């Protein structure tokens, strides 16, 4: 029951009983290893910035493909792009 409370509540405070039970279940030494394995916040922010930049570049390429496909008379490319737009 405590495990469900930790997952559904989203609270990660060792002072809260269900979370303390999770640490006890995992084991303190293993818990400390897992904490050390979490990447630095700066690394995560840099990763997110890179992914946003890649997404923006991807959107530019897709728009160019769509415009080029329609202008050059490639109905298959245009149809594929329209299909993927509907998925979003």
C-alpha positions in Angstrom: 0.0 0.0 0.0 2.8 2.4 0.8 4.4 1.9 -2.6 1.2 2.8 -4.3 1.0 6.0 -2.2 4.5 7.0 -3.2 3.8 6.5 -6.9 0.4 8.1 -7.0 1.2 11.0 -4.6 4.4 12.0 -6.3 5.9 13.2 -3.0 9.6 12.5 -2.5 10.4 13.5 1.0 12.1 11.0 3.3 10.2 12.5 6.2 6.9 11.1 4.9 6.2 7.6 6.1 5.5 6.0 2.7 8.7 7.4 1.2 10.6 6.3 4.3 9.2 2.8 3.8 10.4 2.8 0.2 13.9 3.7 1.3 13.8 0.9 3.9 12.6 -1.6 1.2 15.3 -0.6 -1.2 18.0 -0.5 1.4 19.9 2.6 2.5 23.2 1.7 0.7 21.4 1.0 -2.6 19.3 4.2 -2.1 22.4 6.3 -1.9 23.8 4.6 -5.0 20.6 5.4 -6.9 20.7 9.0 -5.7 24.3 9.4 -7.0 23.3 8.0 -10.4 20.8 10.9 -11.0 22.4 13.3 -13.5 23.2 16.8 -12.5 20.4 19.4 -13.0 22.6 21.4 -15.3 23.1 18.4 -17.5 19.4 17.8 -17.7 18.7 21.4 -18.6 21.4 21.3 -21.3 19.9 18.1 -22.6 16.4 19.7 -22.7 17.8 22.8 -24.5 19.4 20.6 -27.1 16.2 18.6 -27.7 14.2 21.8 -28.1 16.7 23.1 -30.6 16.6 19.9 -32.5 12.8 20.0 -32.6 12.8 23.5 -33.9 15.3 22.5 -36.7 13.1 19.4 -37.5 10.0 21.6 -37.8 11.9 23.9 -40.2 12.9 20.9 -42.3 9.4 19.5 -42.4 7.9 22.8 -43.5 10.5 23.1 -46.2 9.8 19.5 -47.4 6.1 20.2 -47.4 6.5 23.4 -49.4 9.0 21.7 -51.8 6.9 18.6 -52.2 3.8 20.5 -53.1 5.7 22.9 -55.4 7.5 20.1 -57.2 4.4 18.0 -57.6 5.3 15.2 -55.3 1.9 14.2 -54.0 3.3 11.3 -52.0 5.5 13.5 -49.9 2.7 16.0 -49.4 0.3 13.1 -48.4 2.8 11.7 -46.0 3.3 15.1 -44.3 -0.4 15.7 -44.1 -0.8 12.2 -42.5 1.7 12.9 -39.8 0.2 16.3 -39.1 -3.1 14.6 -38.4 -1.4 12.3 -35.9 -0.3 15.4 -33.8 
